[in-house]
Amino acid sequence: MESDPDKRRVGLETMADVYGWEVSDGEGDFFGYTVDHLFADIWNRPGLSRRDRRLVLLG
């Protein structure tokens, strides 16, 4: 799976912010999809604050 370097960077930064620790780039399609789509796209789209997204995740 090929990734846009900027999207991967944003995803890793968001993942680190959500988890509270530094996350290094990993291997495999599942990790790439998680970082590039879940953290770069979904966690950064407009509509909910980071706090509210965390609450939805817990609910």
Chimera marker file (.cmm) of the C-alpha trace (Angstrom):
<marker_set name="trace">
<marker id="1" x="0.000" y="0.000" z="0.000" r="1" g="1" b="0" radius="0.5"/>
<marker id="2" x="1.510" y="3.291" z="-1.111" r="1" g="1" b="0" radius="0.5"/>
<marker id="3" x="0.986" y="6.305" z="1.121" r="1" g="1" b="0" radius="0.5"/>
<marker id="4" x="1.184" y="10.031" z="0.536" r="1" g="1" b="0" radius="0.5"/>
<marker id="5" x="4.071" y="11.169" z="2.793" r="1" g="1" b="0" radius="0.5"/>
<marker id="6" x="2.139" y="14.218" z="4.035" r="1" g="1" b="0" radius="0.5"/>
<marker id="7" x="-0.919" y="12.125" z="4.856" r="1" g="1" b="0" radius="0.5"/>
<marker id="8" x="1.273" y="9.613" z="6.724" r="1" g="1" b="0" radius="0.5"/>
<marker id="9" x="2.937" y="12.429" z="8.714" r="1" g="1" b="0" radius="0.5"/>
<marker id="10" x="-0.439" y="13.945" z="9.678" r="1" g="1" b="0" radius="0.5"/>
<marker id="11" x="-1.743" y="10.506" z="10.618" r="1" g="1" b="0" radius="0.5"/>
<marker id="12" x="1.258" y="9.726" z="12.820" r="1" g="1" b="0" radius="0.5"/>
<marker id="13" x="1.056" y="13.148" z="14.520" r="1" g="1" b="0" radius="0.5"/>
<marker id="14" x="-2.664" y="12.697" z="15.189" r="1" g="1" b="0" radius="0.5"/>
<marker id="15" x="-2.142" y="9.147" z="16.436" r="1" g="1" b="0" radius="0.5"/>
<marker id="16" x="0.535" y="10.397" z="18.849" r="1" g="1" b="0" radius="0.5"/>
<marker id="17" x="-1.784" y="13.149" z="20.088" r="1" g="1" b="0" radius="0.5"/>
<marker id="18" x="-4.677" y="10.729" z="20.626" r="1" g="1" b="0" radius="0.5"/>
<marker id="19" x="-2.601" y="8.052" z="22.382" r="1" g="1" b="0" radius="0.5"/>
<marker id="20" x="-0.354" y="10.479" z="24.251" r="1" g="1" b="0" radius="0.5"/>
<marker id="21" x="2.977" y="9.033" z="23.153" r="1" g="1" b="0" radius="0.5"/>
<marker id="22" x="5.215" y="9.090" z="20.081" r="1" g="1" b="0" radius="0.5"/>
<marker id="23" x="4.203" y="6.585" z="17.414" r="1" g="1" b="0" radius="0.5"/>
<marker id="24" x="6.726" y="5.440" z="14.824" r="1" g="1" b="0" radius="0.5"/>
<marker id="25" x="5.832" y="4.400" z="11.299" r="1" g="1" b="0" radius="0.5"/>
<marker id="26" x="5.063" y="0.705" z="11.052" r="1" g="1" b="0" radius="0.5"/>
<marker id="27" x="4.842" y="-1.933" z="8.379" r="1" g="1" b="0" radius="0.5"/>
<marker id="28" x="1.910" y="-3.660" z="6.831" r="1" g="1" b="0" radius="0.5"/>
<marker id="29" x="-1.319" y="-2.726" z="5.127" r="1" g="1" b="0" radius="0.5"/>
<marker id="30" x="-3.393" y="-2.684" z="8.317" r="1" g="1" b="0" radius="0.5"/>
<marker id="31" x="-1.065" y="-0.209" z="10.035" r="1" g="1" b="0" radius="0.5"/>
<marker id="32" x="-0.919" y="1.956" z="6.913" r="1" g="1" b="0" radius="0.5"/>
<marker id="33" x="-4.699" y="2.007" z="6.537" r="1" g="1" b="0" radius="0.5"/>
<marker id="34" x="-5.111" y="2.819" z="10.238" r="1" g="1" b="0" radius="0.5"/>
<marker id="35" x="-2.703" y="5.764" z="10.088" r="1" g="1" b="0" radius="0.5"/>
<marker id="36" x="-3.629" y="7.102" z="6.645" r="1" g="1" b="0" radius="0.5"/>
<marker id="37" x="-7.397" y="6.744" z="6.821" r="1" g="1" b="0" radius="0.5"/>
<marker id="38" x="-8.456" y="6.583" z="10.458" r="1" g="1" b="0" radius="0.5"/>
<marker id="39" x="-6.033" y="9.098" z="11.954" r="1" g="1" b="0" radius="0.5"/>
<marker id="40" x="-5.205" y="11.347" z="8.964" r="1" g="1" b="0" radius="0.5"/>
<marker id="41" x="-8.737" y="11.500" z="7.531" r="1" g="1" b="0" radius="0.5"/>
<marker id="42" x="-11.388" y="10.651" z="10.115" r="1" g="1" b="0" radius="0.5"/>
<marker id="43" x="-9.790" y="12.123" z="13.249" r="1" g="1" b="0" radius="0.5"/>
<marker id="44" x="-9.070" y="15.376" z="11.369" r="1" g="1" b="0" radius="0.5"/>
<marker id="45" x="-12.314" y="15.965" z="9.495" r="1" g="1" b="0" radius="0.5"/>
<marker id="46" x="-14.489" y="18.883" z="10.582" r="1" g="1" b="0" radius="0.5"/>
<marker id="47" x="-17.568" y="18.594" z="12.751" r="1" g="1" b="0" radius="0.5"/>
<marker id="48" x="-16.333" y="17.278" z="16.091" r="1" g="1" b="0" radius="0.5"/>
<marker id="49" x="-13.567" y="18.433" z="18.384" r="1" g="1" b="0" radius="0.5"/>
<marker id="50" x="-10.803" y="16.022" z="19.350" r="1" g="1" b="0" radius="0.5"/>
<marker id="51" x="-12.409" y="15.823" z="22.816" r="1" g="1" b="0" radius="0.5"/>
<marker id="52" x="-15.792" y="14.895" z="21.370" r="1" g="1" b="0" radius="0.5"/>
<marker id="53" x="-14.261" y="12.233" z="19.116" r="1" g="1" b="0" radius="0.5"/>
<marker id="54" x="-12.625" y="10.685" z="22.185" r="1" g="1" b="0" radius="0.5"/>
<marker id="55" x="-16.004" y="10.615" z="23.947" r="1" g="1" b="0" radius="0.5"/>
<marker id="56" x="-17.628" y="8.916" z="20.944" r="1" g="1" b="0" radius="0.5"/>
<marker id="57" x="-14.820" y="6.355" z="20.916" r="1" g="1" b="0" radius="0.5"/>
<marker id="58" x="-15.429" y="5.549" z="24.588" r="1" g="1" b="0" radius="0.5"/>
<marker id="59" x="-19.192" y="5.347" z="24.120" r="1" g="1" b="0" radius="0.5"/>
<link id1="1" id2="2" r="1" g="1" b="0" radius="0.2"/>
<link id1="2" id2="3" r="1" g="1" b="0" radius="0.2"/>
<link id1="3" id2="4" r="1" g="1" b="0" radius="0.2"/>
<link id1="4" id2="5" r="1" g="1" b="0" radius="0.2"/>
<link id1="5" id2="6" r="1" g="1" b="0" radius="0.2"/>
<link id1="6" id2="7" r="1" g="1" b="0" radius="0.2"/>
<link id1="7" id2="8" r="1" g="1" b="0" radius="0.2"/>
<link id1="8" id2="9" r="1" g="1" b="0" radius="0.2"/>
<link id1="9" id2="10" r="1" g="1" b="0" radius="0.2"/>
<link id1="10" id2="11" r="1" g="1" b="0" radius="0.2"/>
<link id1="11" id2="12" r="1" g="1" b="0" radius="0.2"/>
<link id1="12" id2="13" r="1" g="1" b="0" radius="0.2"/>
<link id1="13" id2="14" r="1" g="1" b="0" radius="0.2"/>
<link id1="14" id2="15" r="1" g="1" b="0" radius="0.2"/>
<link id1="15" id2="16" r="1" g="1" b="0" radius="0.2"/>
<link id1="16" id2="17" r="1" g="1" b="0" radius="0.2"/>
<link id1="17" id2="18" r="1" g="1" b="0" radius="0.2"/>
<link id1="18" id2="19" r="1" g="1" b="0" radius="0.2"/>
<link id1="19" id2="20" r="1" g="1" b="0" radius="0.2"/>
<link id1="20" id2="21" r="1" g="1" b="0" radius="0.2"/>
<link id1="21" id2="22" r="1" g="1" b="0" radius="0.2"/>
<link id1="22" id2="23" r="1" g="1" b="0" radius="0.2"/>
<link id1="23" id2="24" r="1" g="1" b="0" radius="0.2"/>
<link id1="24" id2="25" r="1" g="1" b="0" radius="0.2"/>
<link id1="25" id2="26" r="1" g="1" b="0" radius="0.2"/>
<link id1="26" id2="27" r="1" g="1" b="0" radius="0.2"/>
<link id1="27" id2="28" r="1" g="1" b="0" radius="0.2"/>
<link id1="28" id2="29" r="1" g="1" b="0" radius="0.2"/>
<link id1="29" id2="30" r="1" g="1" b="0" radius="0.2"/>
<link id1="30" id2="31" r="1" g="1" b="0" radius="0.2"/>
<link id1="31" id2="32" r="1" g="1" b="0" radius="0.2"/>
<link id1="32" id2="33" r="1" g="1" b="0" radius="0.2"/>
<link id1="33" id2="34" r="1" g="1" b="0" radius="0.2"/>
<link id1="34" id2="35" r="1" g="1" b="0" radius="0.2"/>
<link id1="35" id2="36" r="1" g="1" b="0" radius="0.2"/>
<link id1="36" id2="37" r="1" g="1" b="0" radius="0.2"/>
<link id1="37" id2="38" r="1" g="1" b="0" radius="0.2"/>
<link id1="38" id2="39" r="1" g="1" b="0" radius="0.2"/>
<link id1="39" id2="40" r="1" g="1" b="0" radius="0.2"/>
<link id1="40" id2="41" r="1" g="1" b="0" radius="0.2"/>
<link id1="41" id2="42" r="1" g="1" b="0" radius="0.2"/>
<link id1="42" id2="43" r="1" g="1" b="0" radius="0.2"/>
<link id1="43" id2="44" r="1" g="1" b="0" radius="0.2"/>
<link id1="44" id2="45" r="1" g="1" b="0" radius="0.2"/>
<link id1="45" id2="46" r="1" g="1" b="0" radius="0.2"/>
<link id1="46" id2="47" r="1" g="1" b="0" radius="0.2"/>
<link id1="47" id2="48" r="1" g="1" b="0" radius="0.2"/>
<link id1="48" id2="49" r="1" g="1" b="0" radius="0.2"/>
<link id1="49" id2="50" r="1" g="1" b="0" radius="0.2"/>
<link id1="50" id2="51" r="1" g="1" b="0" radius="0.2"/>
<link id1="51" id2="52" r="1" g="1" b="0" radius="0.2"/>
<link id1="52" id2="53" r="1" g="1" b="0" radius="0.2"/>
<link id1="53" id2="54" r="1" g="1" b="0" radius="0.2"/>
<link id1="54" id2="55" r="1" g="1" b="0" radius="0.2"/>
<link id1="55" id2="56" r="1" g="1" b="0" radius="0.2"/>
<link id1="56" id2="57" r="1" g="1" b="0" radius="0.2"/>
<link id1="57" id2="58" r="1" g="1" b="0" radius="0.2"/>
<link id1="58" id2="59" r="1" g="1" b="0" radius="0.2"/>
</marker_set>
